[in-house]
Amino acid sequence: MTDFNLWRDPWIRALDIDGKRAELGIYDLLARAHRLRALYDPSPLTVAGIHRLLTAVLQAIYDPWDLAEIADVLEAGQLDRAKLDVFGAQHGARFGLFDPVAPFMQTSDAPAVLDKSTKKTVAYLMAEVPSGTNRTHFQHVNDAEHQLCPACCARALVTIPAFASSGGAGIKPSINGVPPIYLLPIGSTLAQTLALALTTPGFQPKIAAGDRATVAAWSGATTVSKNAETDAVGYLESLTFPARRMRLQAVERSARCTRCGTPTDTWVSDILYEMGLSRRKGSELWRDPFAAYYIAASSKEITSIKPREGRSLWREYGALFLSDHSLRPPILSQLSGMVDDSLLPADQLLRFRCIGLRTDGKAKNFEWFDDALEVPPALLRDQAGAELIREMLARSEECGKTLGGLFTKHLRPNGGERTWFNTLRDRMQADYWARLAQPFHELVGKVSPASDYPALARGWAELTLTTAEQAALKALDQVGDQSDLLRRRVLAEHWLRSELNKRRKEWTND
């Protein structure tokens, strides 16, 4: 069978500096990274998966031991082709998707023919596609209809280490547990983006096993044991973690890929898909450099920040960027250190592409999201500025709760169902948060030690209160014109203005 090699064959989608699309293998993509703008794919999960794979490859190639070495890669502006050639000569053969001895990110000891108890549809590789008992509301197909070309198989395969979640009895999540929000630093070119993701040992997980420092998908064992557990994981290994024991069963016959629509002579419909490697129960938390953490109020345990239903990412700004150094993403602390050491410009905004998958922590995947946030480096060292941002967010949340109380107190009939006007209430709150998003981003850019913090605080408080009132009045206009509803509306408006005025006096001294 003709193999498909991820190192040399095209499968990664990217945008060049003119915005044109390109599809490249790993080597060509890295060699041309200074002329590419960014990774591109309809699925942000694929973007994050590819980013982590490329990060692992460059981490192995450059192996930086201090921040100055990362700065040297950034200053060069492009990746060292000679180093890429050396890596390719050593490991390029291990990137074969259908290699009979060492299939990339798969196990080589799978049976030649899968029986009904082990055979799964290739859709299991894609969190956003229905498979088995996993269903989605936006796509309705039979499992047997999926036929993926090698490139689509590769794109799906690399998402598993970052986004594999629980999937029923015995199916555990990947190394980071329930998928967190991944913060990927972004540069002006793909070369800069990937260089900014390099980490020195001081910003890698403290429990990373040094004796497994060189273990990765292209250099580790060619088999993955079913239901295996381990305490020791190397950093490179974590970026390509074999959370599933998989094997693609390729068919050589002309067909059309059901994922991308491309004609192909080789395609995959059936795969081996079982629980692979996991960290032993009770093991110390693995602190991924690209995830933020917080201390849970109920259990006092440290856990990663995850997407939440109906909650825009900017509302997590304080937790993602302004929390204690031990809880914010290590990659953020590293970039802040590079600014402190004058290895990055002090006035350069640190930009992050934030990608996540919202799940129920079990077998249900609800939605993905792909957003961007910026943080001024000065804000990371300005405690007063950080406190101002946290205060602004807290006041916005307080007004949001007031809007929720408007419906609970005045627009739910006595003894009535809790679903009364829920849709209208949810739309009102979504409108409120949407109106605040852009002003918040603009205000963050104004926060600096030279700013008039009291004036900024008053301005934000007034904006928040005004926005809350506008969103509420817009919603109340839609409650209907029956006499009882009109009475409830008048009472609701009076209560709302009273509550907002109390906060206006407290927040603005007006």
One Martini backbone bead per residue (centre of mass of N, CA, C, O) as a GRO file, in nm:
protein
  510
    1MET     BB    1   0.097   0.036   0.021
    2THR     BB    2   0.056   0.362  -0.002
    3ASP     BB    3   0.189   0.603   0.167
    4PHE     BB    4   0.140   0.863   0.427
    5ASN     BB    5   0.342   1.150   0.487
    6LEU     BB    6   0.350   1.416   0.712
    7TRP     BB    7   0.629   1.543   0.637
    8ARG     BB    8   0.576   1.557   0.301
    9ASP     BB    9   0.274   1.551   0.279
   10PRO     BB   10  -0.013   1.713   0.213
   11TRP     BB   11  -0.240   1.855   0.510
   12ILE     BB   12  -0.181   2.150   0.587
   13ARG     BB   13  -0.351   2.436   0.656
   14ALA     BB   14  -0.288   2.766   0.512
   15LEU     BB   15  -0.188   3.112   0.530
   16ASP     BB   16  -0.067   3.355   0.365
   17ILE     BB   17   0.028   3.690   0.354
   18ASP     BB   18  -0.222   3.719   0.124
   19GLY     BB   19  -0.456   3.492   0.205
   20LYS     BB   20  -0.371   3.233   0.083
   21ARG     BB   21  -0.407   2.904   0.023
   22ALA     BB   22  -0.249   2.612   0.175
   23GLU     BB   23  -0.096   2.276   0.129
   24LEU     BB   24   0.112   2.101   0.369
   25GLY     BB   25   0.375   1.975   0.494
   26ILE     BB   26   0.576   1.997   0.754
   27TYR     BB   27   0.835   2.085   0.615
   28ASP     BB   28   0.724   2.306   0.421
   29LEU     BB   29   0.588   2.473   0.639
   30LEU     BB   30   0.844   2.539   0.808
   31ALA     BB   31   1.018   2.655   0.571
   32ARG     BB   32   0.759   2.875   0.511
   33ALA     BB   33   0.662   3.027   0.776
   34HIS     BB   34   0.758   3.330   0.702
   35ARG     BB   35   0.520   3.316   0.453
   36LEU     BB   36   0.310   3.273   0.679
   37ARG     BB   37   0.038   3.350   0.883
   38ALA     BB   38  -0.150   3.077   0.928
   39LEU     BB   39  -0.350   2.858   1.039
   40TYR     BB   40  -0.601   2.644   0.871
   41ASP     BB   41  -0.946   2.558   0.968
   42PRO     BB   42  -1.271   2.483   1.025
   43SER     BB   43  -1.131   2.349   1.274
   44PRO     BB   44  -1.000   2.447   1.576
   45LEU     BB   45  -0.903   2.170   1.677
   46THR     BB   46  -0.702   2.127   1.448
   47VAL     BB   47  -0.528   2.371   1.500
   48ALA     BB   48  -0.440   2.289   1.786
   49GLY     BB   49  -0.321   2.012   1.713
   50ILE     BB   50  -0.107   2.114   1.513
   51HIS     BB   51   0.034   2.315   1.695
   52ARG     BB   52   0.134   2.097   1.899
   53LEU     BB   53   0.297   1.932   1.702
   54LEU     BB   54   0.487   2.162   1.604
   55THR     BB   55   0.593   2.230   1.883
   56ALA     BB   56   0.728   1.956   1.931
   57VAL     BB   57   0.922   1.962   1.693
   58LEU     BB   58   1.068   2.233   1.770
   59GLN     BB   59   1.151   2.147   2.053
   60ALA     BB   60   1.338   1.917   1.947
   61ILE     BB   61   1.521   2.097   1.767
   62TYR     BB   62   1.600   2.339   1.981
   63ASP     BB   63   1.603   2.310   2.288
   64PRO     BB   64   1.556   2.538   2.499
   65TRP     BB   65   1.726   2.686   2.804
   66ASP     BB   66   1.663   2.989   2.728
   67LEU     BB   67   1.529   3.292   2.635
   68ALA     BB   68   1.748   3.373   2.427
   69GLU     BB   69   1.701   3.136   2.230
   70ILE     BB   70   1.418   3.225   2.148
   71ALA     BB   71   1.498   3.507   2.049
   72ASP     BB   72   1.673   3.402   1.814
   73VAL     BB   73   1.441   3.278   1.654
   74LEU     BB   74   1.283   3.540   1.620
   75GLU     BB   75   1.511   3.712   1.483
   76ALA     BB   76   1.544   3.535   1.227
   77GLY     BB   77   1.226   3.482   1.110
   78GLN     BB   78   1.324   3.181   1.058
   79LEU     BB   79   1.363   2.857   1.001
   80ASP     BB   80   1.598   2.608   1.018
   81ARG     BB   81   1.666   2.408   0.754
   82ALA     BB   82   1.898   2.230   0.860
   83LYS     BB   83   1.742   2.125   1.108
   84LEU     BB   84   1.511   2.001   0.947
   85ASP     BB   85   1.685   1.798   0.791
   86VAL     BB   86   1.788   1.640   1.033
   87PHE     BB   87   1.516   1.554   1.143
   88GLY     BB   88   1.414   1.413   0.885
   89ALA     BB   89   1.640   1.198   0.872
   90GLN     BB   90   1.566   1.073   1.158
   91HIS     BB   91   1.211   1.096   1.154
   92GLY     BB   92   1.038   1.099   0.887
   93ALA     BB   93   0.951   0.789   0.870
   94ARG     BB   94   0.752   0.816   1.139
   95PHE     BB   95   0.504   0.972   0.957
   96GLY     BB   96   0.347   0.723   0.875
   97LEU     BB   97   0.014   0.637   0.850
   98PHE     BB   98   0.056   0.321   0.702
   99ASP     BB   99   0.268   0.194   0.854
  100PRO     BB  100   0.331  -0.137   0.951
  101VAL     BB  101   0.538  -0.070   1.199
  102ALA     BB  102   0.498   0.280   1.232
  103PRO     BB  103   0.227   0.428   1.291
  104PHE     BB  104   0.116   0.733   1.327
  105MET     BB  105  -0.034   0.760   1.632
  106GLN     BB  106  -0.020   0.441   1.663
  107THR     BB  107  -0.069   0.093   1.651
  108SER     BB  108   0.107  -0.205   1.536
  109ASP     BB  109  -0.083  -0.450   1.694
  110ALA     BB  110  -0.310  -0.475   1.512
  111PRO     BB  111  -0.535  -0.633   1.356
  112ALA     BB  112  -0.597  -0.696   1.028
  113VAL     BB  113  -0.889  -0.775   1.138
  114LEU     BB  114  -1.181  -0.635   1.238
  115ASP     BB  115  -1.411  -0.674   1.464
  116LYS     BB  116  -1.707  -0.579   1.603
  117SER     BB  117  -1.578  -0.514   1.893
  118THR     BB  118  -1.337  -0.308   1.758
  119LYS     BB  119  -1.493  -0.164   1.547
  120LYS     BB  120  -1.482   0.166   1.407
  121THR     BB  121  -1.552   0.466   1.318
  122VAL     BB  122  -1.381   0.745   1.199
  123ALA     BB  123  -1.560   0.952   1.365
  124TYR     BB  124  -1.407   0.919   1.644
  125LEU     BB  125  -1.186   1.147   1.567
  126MET     BB  126  -1.448   1.348   1.578
  127ALA     BB  127  -1.610   1.553   1.798
  128GLU     BB  128  -1.826   1.692   1.577
  129VAL     BB  129  -1.910   1.392   1.513
  130PRO     BB  130  -2.118   1.145   1.483
  131SER     BB  131  -2.091   0.853   1.713
  132GLY     BB  132  -2.263   0.616   1.797
  133THR     BB  133  -2.391   0.776   2.088
  134ASN     BB  134  -2.289   1.029   1.950
  135ARG     BB  135  -2.460   1.340   1.921
  136THR     BB  136  -2.586   1.585   1.694
  137HIS     BB  137  -2.787   1.859   1.575
  138PHE     BB  138  -2.615   1.944   1.292
  139GLN     BB  139  -2.576   1.622   1.228
  140HIS     BB  140  -2.699   1.360   0.988
  141VAL     BB  141  -2.550   1.039   0.998
  142ASN     BB  142  -2.402   0.755   0.907
  143ASP     BB  143  -2.128   0.592   1.001
  144ALA     BB  144  -2.076   0.427   0.723
  145GLU     BB  145  -2.032   0.697   0.537
  146HIS     BB  146  -1.748   0.733   0.625
  147GLN     BB  147  -1.476   0.881   0.413
  148LEU     BB  148  -1.132   0.925   0.455
  149CYS     BB  149  -0.874   1.086   0.379
  150PRO     BB  150  -0.552   1.112   0.474
  151ALA     BB  151  -0.559   1.414   0.552
  152CYS     BB  152  -0.812   1.396   0.738
  153CYS     BB  153  -0.694   1.188   0.927
  154ALA     BB  154  -0.460   1.360   1.028
  155ARG     BB  155  -0.630   1.600   1.137
  156ALA     BB  156  -0.786   1.420   1.344
  157LEU     BB  157  -0.558   1.272   1.501
  158VAL     BB  158  -0.420   1.542   1.635
  159THR     BB  159  -0.669   1.602   1.842
  160ILE     BB  160  -0.659   1.386   2.069
  161PRO     BB  161  -0.449   1.486   2.288
  162ALA     BB  162  -0.630   1.755   2.355
  163PHE     BB  163  -0.964   1.631   2.320
  164ALA     BB  164  -0.986   1.387   2.481
  165SER     BB  165  -1.260   1.240   2.631
  166SER     BB  166  -1.498   1.115   2.780
  167GLY     BB  167  -1.666   0.779   2.657
  168GLY     BB  168  -1.734   0.604   2.892
  169ALA     BB  169  -1.656   0.309   2.992
  170GLY     BB  170  -1.302   0.341   3.031
  171ILE     BB  171  -1.303   0.636   2.902
  172LYS     BB  172  -1.055   0.860   2.913
  173PRO     BB  173  -0.890   1.127   2.929
  174SER     BB  174  -0.646   1.310   2.875
  175ILE     BB  175  -0.383   1.471   3.029
  176ASN     BB  176  -0.594   1.736   3.083
  177GLY     BB  177  -0.854   1.621   3.079
  178VAL     BB  178  -1.080   1.819   3.060
  179PRO     BB  179  -1.087   2.032   2.824
  180PRO     BB  180  -0.929   2.315   2.791
  181ILE     BB  181  -0.815   2.626   2.749
  182TYR     BB  182  -0.625   2.726   2.474
  183LEU     BB  183  -0.323   2.928   2.464
  184LEU     BB  184  -0.206   3.080   2.165
  185PRO     BB  185   0.050   3.232   2.051
  186ILE     BB  186   0.079   3.531   1.840
  187GLY     BB  187   0.210   3.624   1.535
  188SER     BB  188   0.283   3.766   1.219
  189THR     BB  189   0.386   3.474   1.183
  190LEU     BB  190   0.426   3.140   1.192
  191ALA     BB  191   0.713   3.145   1.296
  192GLN     BB  192   0.651   3.321   1.545
  193THR     BB  193   0.429   3.151   1.670
  194LEU     BB  194   0.609   2.896   1.718
  195ALA     BB  195   0.834   3.036   1.881
  196LEU     BB  196   0.640   3.135   2.118
  197ALA     BB  197   0.593   2.812   2.201
  198LEU     BB  198   0.845   2.790   2.322
  199THR     BB  199   1.017   2.617   2.595
  200THR     BB  200   1.149   2.615   2.896
  201PRO     BB  201   1.193   2.421   3.169
  202GLY     BB  202   1.067   2.639   3.375
  203PHE     BB  203   0.773   2.621   3.186
  204GLN     BB  204   0.735   2.338   3.250
  205PRO     BB  205   0.636   2.075   3.389
  206LYS     BB  206   0.758   1.972   3.695
  207ILE     BB  207   0.674   1.650   3.634
  208ALA     BB  208   0.853   1.606   3.412
  209ALA     BB  209   1.025   1.350   3.263
  210GLY     BB  210   1.360   1.337   3.200
  211ASP     BB  211   1.383   1.029   3.086
  212ARG     BB  212   1.144   1.142   2.855
  213ALA     BB  213   1.236   1.395   2.676
  214THR     BB  214   1.244   1.233   2.373
  215VAL     BB  215   0.956   1.149   2.380
  216ALA     BB  216   0.747   1.067   2.095
  217ALA     BB  217   0.562   0.990   1.818
  218TRP     BB  218   0.862   0.952   1.655
  219SER     BB  219   1.031   0.793   1.922
  220GLY     BB  220   0.864   0.586   2.039
  221ALA     BB  221   0.661   0.360   2.066
  222THR     BB  222   0.466   0.145   1.834
  223THR     BB  223   0.289   0.091   2.087
  224VAL     BB  224  -0.043   0.066   2.244
  225SER     BB  225  -0.180   0.012   2.535
  226LYS     BB  226  -0.445  -0.110   2.692
  227ASN     BB  227  -0.518   0.059   2.973
  228ALA     BB  228  -0.279   0.229   3.042
  229GLU     BB  229  -0.045   0.337   3.300
  230THR     BB  230   0.107   0.650   3.432
  231ASP     BB  231   0.350   0.885   3.579
  232ALA     BB  232   0.550   0.916   3.336
  233VAL     BB  233   0.608   1.231   3.155
  234GLY     BB  234   0.693   1.401   2.888
  235TYR     BB  235   0.665   1.688   2.721
  236LEU     BB  236   0.647   1.587   2.430
  237GLU     BB  237   0.449   1.359   2.500
  238SER     BB  238   0.208   1.548   2.585
  239LEU     BB  239   0.157   1.670   2.286
  240THR     BB  240   0.131   1.333   2.190
  241PHE     BB  241  -0.075   1.180   2.353
  242PRO     BB  242  -0.181   0.829   2.388
  243ALA     BB  243  -0.512   0.809   2.468
  244ARG     BB  244  -0.532   0.619   2.212
  245ARG     BB  245  -0.600   0.310   2.058
  246MET     BB  246  -0.494   0.308   1.718
  247ARG     BB  247  -0.619   0.214   1.374
  248LEU     BB  248  -0.594   0.237   1.042
  249GLN     BB  249  -0.811   0.121   0.769
  250ALA     BB  250  -0.723   0.089   0.452
  251VAL     BB  251  -0.847   0.177   0.122
  252GLU     BB  252  -0.803   0.078  -0.228
  253ARG     BB  253  -1.020   0.312  -0.372
  254SER     BB  254  -1.226   0.492  -0.540
  255ALA     BB  255  -1.318   0.813  -0.397
  256ARG     BB  256  -1.494   1.037  -0.169
  257CYS     BB  257  -1.454   1.261   0.062
  258THR     BB  258  -1.676   1.338   0.332
  259ARG     BB  259  -1.515   1.597   0.438
  260CYS     BB  260  -1.374   1.751   0.160
  261GLY     BB  261  -1.441   1.614  -0.143
  262THR     BB  262  -1.195   1.454  -0.228
  263PRO     BB  263  -1.043   1.269  -0.439
  264THR     BB  264  -0.958   0.913  -0.377
  265ASP     BB  265  -0.752   0.605  -0.348
  266THR     BB  266  -0.749   0.657  -0.030
  267TRP     BB  267  -0.932   0.518   0.254
  268VAL     BB  268  -1.132   0.565   0.564
  269SER     BB  269  -1.372   0.386   0.788
  270ASP     BB  270  -1.206   0.191   0.971
  271ILE     BB  271  -1.125   0.146   1.326
  272LEU     BB  272  -0.920   0.147   1.593
  273TYR     BB  273  -1.085   0.223   1.924
  274GLU     BB  274  -0.921   0.276   2.230
  275MET     BB  275  -0.797   0.269   2.523
  276GLY     BB  276  -0.504   0.396   2.641
  277LEU     BB  277  -0.334   0.631   2.786
  278SER     BB  278  -0.284   0.709   3.141
  279ARG     BB  279  -0.299   0.859   3.434
  280ARG     BB  280  -0.276   0.790   3.740
  281LYS     BB  281  -0.454   0.774   4.005
  282GLY     BB  282  -0.342   1.056   4.199
  283SER     BB  283  -0.189   1.222   4.028
  284GLU     BB  284  -0.037   1.487   3.955
  285LEU     BB  285  -0.099   1.766   3.812
  286TRP     BB  286  -0.105   1.865   3.481
  287ARG     BB  287   0.071   2.161   3.364
  288ASP     BB  288  -0.007   2.328   3.107
  289PRO     BB  289   0.137   2.596   2.932
  290PHE     BB  290  -0.167   2.658   2.771
  291ALA     BB  291  -0.303   2.677   3.062
  292ALA     BB  292  -0.541   2.763   3.298
  293TYR     BB  293  -0.597   2.818   3.654
  294TYR     BB  294  -0.784   2.711   3.954
  295ILE     BB  295  -0.948   2.733   4.267
  296ALA     BB  296  -1.175   2.545   4.395
  297ALA     BB  297  -1.419   2.615   4.625
  298SER     BB  298  -1.510   2.327   4.714
  299SER     BB  299  -1.216   2.151   4.698
  300LYS     BB  300  -0.934   2.319   4.657
  301GLU     BB  301  -0.863   2.250   4.376
  302ILE     BB  302  -0.675   2.229   4.094
  303THR     BB  303  -0.800   2.367   3.784
  304SER     BB  304  -0.904   2.409   3.478
  305ILE     BB  305  -1.006   2.622   3.235
  306LYS     BB  306  -1.332   2.620   3.097
  307PRO     BB  307  -1.587   2.610   2.914
  308ARG     BB  308  -1.899   2.802   2.919
  309GLU     BB  309  -2.215   2.843   2.907
  310GLY     BB  310  -2.281   3.158   2.779
  311ARG     BB  311  -1.959   3.241   2.795
  312SER     BB  312  -1.755   3.470   2.731
  313LEU     BB  313  -1.416   3.491   2.722
  314TRP     BB  314  -1.367   3.786   2.840
  315ARG     BB  315  -1.483   3.705   3.129
  316GLU     BB  316  -1.190   3.540   3.180
  317TYR     BB  317  -0.951   3.741   3.193
  318GLY     BB  318  -0.856   3.732   3.488
  319ALA     BB  319  -0.798   3.421   3.500
  320LEU     BB  320  -0.601   3.404   3.249
  321PHE     BB  321  -0.398   3.679   3.322
  322LEU     BB  322  -0.445   3.794   3.653
  323SER     BB  323  -0.343   3.581   3.812
  324ASP     BB  324  -0.153   3.397   3.963
  325HIS     BB  325   0.144   3.274   3.861
  326SER     BB  326   0.057   2.967   3.933
  327LEU     BB  327  -0.219   2.987   3.732
  328ARG     BB  328  -0.121   3.092   3.494
  329PRO     BB  329   0.007   3.059   3.202
  330PRO     BB  330   0.330   2.979   3.149
  331ILE     BB  331   0.362   3.122   2.872
  332LEU     BB  332   0.298   3.403   2.989
  333SER     BB  333   0.534   3.418   3.188
  334GLN     BB  334   0.753   3.391   2.974
  335LEU     BB  335   0.683   3.642   2.805
  336SER     BB  336   0.714   3.838   3.040
  337GLY     BB  337   1.017   3.774   3.083
  338MET     BB  338   1.106   3.875   2.801
  339VAL     BB  339   1.027   4.166   2.852
  340ASP     BB  340   1.202   4.214   3.106
  341ASP     BB  341   1.471   4.126   2.921
  342SER     BB  342   1.438   4.265   2.634
  343LEU     BB  343   1.326   4.031   2.411
  344LEU     BB  344   1.068   4.208   2.413
  345PRO     BB  345   0.858   4.440   2.351
  346ALA     BB  346   0.689   4.646   2.578
  347ASP     BB  347   0.459   4.745   2.343
  348GLN     BB  348   0.374   4.450   2.287
  349LEU     BB  349   0.118   4.272   2.223
  350LEU     BB  350  -0.029   3.994   2.361
  351ARG     BB  351  -0.133   3.725   2.160
  352PHE     BB  352  -0.434   3.508   2.156
  353ARG     BB  353  -0.542   3.191   2.076
  354CYS     BB  354  -0.865   3.056   2.170
  355ILE     BB  355  -0.927   2.708   2.241
  356GLY     BB  356  -1.233   2.504   2.264
  357LEU     BB  357  -1.429   2.240   2.443
  358ARG     BB  358  -1.755   2.173   2.519
  359THR     BB  359  -1.850   1.972   2.794
  360ASP     BB  360  -1.972   1.728   3.044
  361GLY     BB  361  -1.717   1.530   3.117
  362LYS     BB  362  -1.797   1.297   2.923
  363ALA     BB  363  -1.982   1.217   2.618
  364LYS     BB  364  -2.038   1.528   2.561
  365ASN     BB  365  -2.050   1.751   2.280
  366PHE     BB  366  -2.138   2.089   2.217
  367GLU     BB  367  -1.880   2.298   2.166
  368TRP     BB  368  -1.690   2.525   2.001
  369PHE     BB  369  -1.406   2.762   2.020
  370ASP     BB  370  -1.283   3.085   1.868
  371ASP     BB  371  -1.053   3.318   2.001
  372ALA     BB  372  -0.937   3.654   2.102
  373LEU     BB  373  -0.657   3.789   2.296
  374GLU     BB  374  -0.522   4.070   2.481
  375VAL     BB  375  -0.203   4.179   2.641
  376PRO     BB  376  -0.038   4.398   2.819
  377PRO     BB  377   0.262   4.368   2.968
  378ALA     BB  378   0.222   4.584   3.195
  379LEU     BB  379  -0.026   4.441   3.333
  380LEU     BB  380   0.142   4.197   3.461
  381ARG     BB  381   0.291   4.427   3.672
  382ASP     BB  382   0.008   4.573   3.742
  383GLN     BB  383  -0.180   4.561   4.017
  384ALA     BB  384  -0.377   4.796   3.983
  385GLY     BB  385  -0.472   4.722   3.696
  386ALA     BB  386  -0.571   4.437   3.763
  387GLU     BB  387  -0.780   4.528   3.973
  388LEU     BB  388  -0.948   4.695   3.781
  389ILE     BB  389  -1.036   4.466   3.594
  390ARG     BB  390  -1.172   4.293   3.812
  391GLU     BB  391  -1.377   4.510   3.894
  392MET     BB  392  -1.517   4.537   3.620
  393LEU     BB  393  -1.611   4.244   3.599
  394ALA     BB  394  -1.773   4.233   3.863
  395ARG     BB  395  -1.979   4.456   3.784
  396SER     BB  396  -2.090   4.313   3.537
  397GLU     BB  397  -2.192   4.063   3.688
  398GLU     BB  398  -2.387   4.212   3.875
  399CYS     BB  399  -2.568   4.319   3.647
  400GLY     BB  400  -2.639   4.042   3.530
  401LYS     BB  401  -2.793   3.948   3.786
  402THR     BB  402  -3.005   4.169   3.777
  403LEU     BB  403  -3.134   4.078   3.513
  404GLY     BB  404  -3.222   3.802   3.617
  405GLY     BB  405  -3.403   3.918   3.854
  406LEU     BB  406  -3.618   4.057   3.685
  407PHE     BB  407  -3.764   3.787   3.605
  408THR     BB  408  -3.791   3.640   3.876
  409LYS     BB  409  -3.961   3.874   4.027
  410HIS     BB  410  -4.175   3.984   3.768
  411LEU     BB  411  -4.207   3.736   3.518
  412ARG     BB  412  -4.324   3.525   3.727
  413PRO     BB  413  -4.567   3.351   3.809
  414ASN     BB  414  -4.750   3.241   4.050
  415GLY     BB  415  -4.653   2.914   4.051
  416GLY     BB  416  -4.490   2.897   3.809
  417GLU     BB  417  -4.286   2.838   3.572
  418ARG     BB  418  -3.937   2.866   3.515
  419THR     BB  419  -3.978   2.910   3.187
  420TRP     BB  420  -4.059   3.194   3.201
  421PHE     BB  421  -3.908   3.376   2.963
  422ASN     BB  422  -3.624   3.247   2.908
  423THR     BB  423  -3.555   3.334   2.622
  424LEU     BB  424  -3.566   3.639   2.673
  425ARG     BB  425  -3.359   3.646   2.899
  426ASP     BB  426  -3.119   3.527   2.737
  427ARG     BB  427  -3.114   3.747   2.520
  428MET     BB  428  -3.060   3.983   2.708
  429GLN     BB  429  -2.786   3.882   2.820
  430ALA     BB  430  -2.647   3.855   2.545
  431ASP     BB  431  -2.675   4.154   2.471
  432TYR     BB  432  -2.518   4.271   2.706
  433TRP     BB  433  -2.241   4.125   2.651
  434ALA     BB  434  -2.204   4.218   2.357
  435ARG     BB  435  -2.189   4.530   2.420
  436LEU     BB  436  -1.919   4.499   2.612
  437ALA     BB  437  -1.682   4.375   2.456
  438GLN     BB  438  -1.542   4.608   2.297
  439PRO     BB  439  -1.501   4.810   2.532
  440PHE     BB  440  -1.317   4.624   2.691
  441HIS     BB  441  -1.083   4.600   2.490
  442GLU     BB  442  -1.028   4.905   2.479
  443LEU     BB  443  -0.970   4.949   2.785
  444VAL     BB  444  -0.728   4.761   2.822
  445GLY     BB  445  -0.542   4.942   2.633
  446LYS     BB  446  -0.550   5.192   2.859
  447VAL     BB  447  -0.402   5.032   3.070
  448SER     BB  448  -0.181   5.217   3.286
  449PRO     BB  449   0.021   5.379   3.508
  450ALA     BB  450  -0.074   5.663   3.358
  451SER     BB  451  -0.354   5.628   3.441
  452ASP     BB  452  -0.689   5.707   3.536
  453TYR     BB  453  -0.841   5.489   3.729
  454PRO     BB  454  -1.098   5.624   3.844
  455ALA     BB  455  -1.206   5.712   3.565
  456LEU     BB  456  -1.225   5.430   3.439
  457ALA     BB  457  -1.417   5.311   3.651
  458ARG     BB  458  -1.652   5.510   3.607
  459GLY     BB  459  -1.692   5.463   3.305
  460TRP     BB  460  -1.758   5.160   3.326
  461ALA     BB  461  -1.994   5.176   3.519
  462GLU     BB  462  -2.176   5.350   3.338
  463LEU     BB  463  -2.179   5.158   3.097
  464THR     BB  464  -2.298   4.913   3.239
  465LEU     BB  465  -2.563   5.042   3.340
  466THR     BB  466  -2.667   5.138   3.064
  467THR     BB  467  -2.662   4.861   2.922
  468ALA     BB  468  -2.856   4.716   3.111
  469GLU     BB  469  -3.100   4.901   3.059
  470GLN     BB  470  -3.120   4.863   2.751
  471ALA     BB  471  -3.157   4.553   2.752
  472ALA     BB  472  -3.411   4.547   2.929
  473LEU     BB  473  -3.601   4.734   2.763
  474LYS     BB  474  -3.593   4.560   2.510
  475ALA     BB  475  -3.723   4.311   2.646
  476LEU     BB  476  -3.986   4.447   2.766
  477ASP     BB  477  -4.108   4.513   2.479
  478GLN     BB  478  -4.167   4.172   2.448
  479VAL     BB  479  -4.396   4.075   2.671
  480GLY     BB  480  -4.651   4.236   2.604
  481ASP     BB  481  -5.015   4.373   2.622
  482GLN     BB  482  -5.121   4.269   2.866
  483SER     BB  483  -5.227   4.378   3.162
  484ASP     BB  484  -5.044   4.204   3.346
  485LEU     BB  485  -4.782   4.260   3.187
  486LEU     BB  486  -4.779   4.566   3.213
  487ARG     BB  487  -4.757   4.570   3.518
  488ARG     BB  488  -4.493   4.409   3.536
  489ARG     BB  489  -4.325   4.605   3.371
  490VAL     BB  490  -4.342   4.851   3.556
  491LEU     BB  491  -4.220   4.712   3.804
  492ALA     BB  492  -3.955   4.629   3.669
  493GLU     BB  493  -3.850   4.911   3.596
  494HIS     BB  494  -3.848   5.024   3.879
  495TRP     BB  495  -3.656   4.815   4.003
  496LEU     BB  496  -3.417   4.851   3.811
  497ARG     BB  497  -3.357   5.153   3.862
  498SER     BB  498  -3.309   5.121   4.163
  499GLU     BB  499  -3.069   4.926   4.147
  500LEU     BB  500  -2.885   5.098   3.960
  501ASN     BB  501  -2.871   5.352   4.141
  502LYS     BB  502  -2.728   5.223   4.375
  503ARG     BB  503  -2.469   5.159   4.208
  504ARG     BB  504  -2.406   5.442   4.108
  505LYS     BB  505  -2.346   5.565   4.387
  506GLU     BB  506  -2.120   5.359   4.462
  507TRP     BB  507  -1.933   5.381   4.188
  508THR     BB  508  -1.960   5.723   4.120
  509ASN     BB  509  -2.066   5.935   4.329
  510ASP     BB  510  -2.382   6.020   4.205
   0.00000   0.00000   0.00000
